[in-house]
């Protein structure tokens, strides 16, 4: 069973996807590129060219243990995040999974896209038996920090040398949230 569509406002939905149509691929590349340009990319400081970005998103869908969640505004992909499952050889950490690559296009911010994506990921992760989610963010991602703080994620650590942005070292913040009790 996959996560249900999670509606925050009438025109905003979020869901797990296993394929992208040509139109969806175009939408996610556009949204991601805009987010990177506005400083909300997930590791990229400058957007790759379109063919490389398309390859990246096609690759995300092919990787075992990696699940893509998207938000849409009026049917157009407006944001995304990925859930990374813990590899089976990390048996002691099998109770946890990681949220990564979360972004919302600038034109869609403030409508509940980020929250809808996170809620869909949490539902899916619980369904898969995970009890803990974890993630990391740059200190410059203030909207994402506010989002995760507001959703009950707890910052447990700081890496003072997390990333280099425009020649300046920025901190990284590590977050976790217990999403269910489990005996795993």
N, C-alpha and C positions, 0 to 999 in steps of 0.2 A: 504494500500500500504506500502511496506517495503522499507527501504533505498536501493538505487541501489548499486551495487558493485562499490567501489571507488578505482580506480587504480592510484597509484603514480608513480611506475616504472613498466615496463612490467611484471615482475614476482611477484609483490606485489599487493594484493587485500584486501579489507576489506568489511565486510558485517555483518548484524544482522543475528543471527542463532536462531532457535527455537528447534533444536535437534542436537545431536552429535552422529555420527556413532561410532562404536567401535574404528576405526582408528583415528577419530577426538578426541575422549576422550583420547586416548593414547597420541596424539600430544599435546593437551592442558595441560595435566598433565606434560609431559616432558618439555614443554616450560616454564610453571609456575615454576616448580622445579628449572630449570636452572636460571630463573630470581631471585628467592629467594636466591639461593646460591651466586649469584653475587651481592646481596644487593639491587635488584630492585623489591623485592616482595611487596605486598600491605598489609602490616601489619604483615605478617609472617617474622620471622627472621631466622627460620630454617624450611625446608620443612616438612610437615606432611608425614606420610607414604603413599604409593600409594593408598591403599584402601580408606583411609580417604580423600585424594585429589580427587579421582574419585567420592566419595559421595558428596563432596562439589560442584563439577561442575554439577553433575546431579541435585542437589538441586537448583543451580542458575536458571536452566531452568524451574523449577517448581514454583518458587516464583512469585506471582502476582506483577505486577508493577516493575519487574526487567527484564532488557533486556540485552542479551549477544551479544557483537560485537567482532568479531575476525579478525585478519589479517592472510593472508597466503602468503608464499613464495613458488612459484612453487607447490601450492596445499597443502603444509604442514602448519598447524596452527603454527604461529610464535609469536602471541601476542593476547591480549584480553583486554577488558574493559567492564564495565557494566554501564548502565543508570538506575538510580533509580528514578522512578516517585514519586512525592509528594503524600502522602496519602490523600484521599478525606476529612478527618477530619481537615486537615490543609488548610482550604479554602483560607486564606489570602496569602498563599505561593504557591497556585496551578499553578502559572505562571512559576515556576522554577522546575528544575530537577537536579539531581546530577550525576556527573561522578565519578565512583569509581573502584577500582581494576584494574587499568591500568598497564599493563606490556608488555614488548617485550623481547623475549628470547635473550640472549647475541649474539648468532650466526646470528641473524637477524637484529641487530641494525645498524643504519646508512643507511637504505634502504628506509625509509619513512613509515614503519609500523605504528609507533605511530601517525603520521599525518593522515594516511589513516583511522585509527580507529576513531580518533576524528572527522574528517570530516563526516564520516558515522553517528556518534552519533548526530552531529549537524543537519544534514539533517533530520534524523528520529525525533529528538526532535522538530524541526520546524514544521514538518508534523503533529505531535501530538498536536501542539498548544502552545508549551512552548516558552517563550520569553527570558528566562535566564537559563544559565547553571552555576553550581557551583561545586567546588571540593576542596580537600585539599591534601597537599603533605608534606613529611618530607624534612627538609633542606638538607638532604644528597642525595636526588634524583635530582641531578643537571641536568641530561639529560632531565628529565620530566619537570623541571622548565624552562629550555630553550625552550622546545617544546611549552609549554602552553604560555609563554611570546611571542614567535614568532607567535602564532596563535591568538593573540589579547586578551588573558585572562589577567585580571587585579588583581594583588595581593592587597587585601584590609585589610588583618589582619595577625597578627602573634601570635601564642600561644607558649610562651617560654617553656612550659612543655608538649609538644605534645606527645612525645614518649621517651621510654627508649631503647637505642640501645647499646648493649655491655657495660652495666653499666653506660652509659653516657646519660644525658638528651639532647634531640635534639628538635629544634624548629619545629613547623608546620606552613605552609603558606596556607592561604585561598585565593582562586581565584574565580572570577566570569566573565561572559561574556554575554552581551546582544546579542542574536542571531536573534531577529526580534522584530518589534513593534507589539503590540497586545492590544486589548481592554478588554482582560480577566480580 
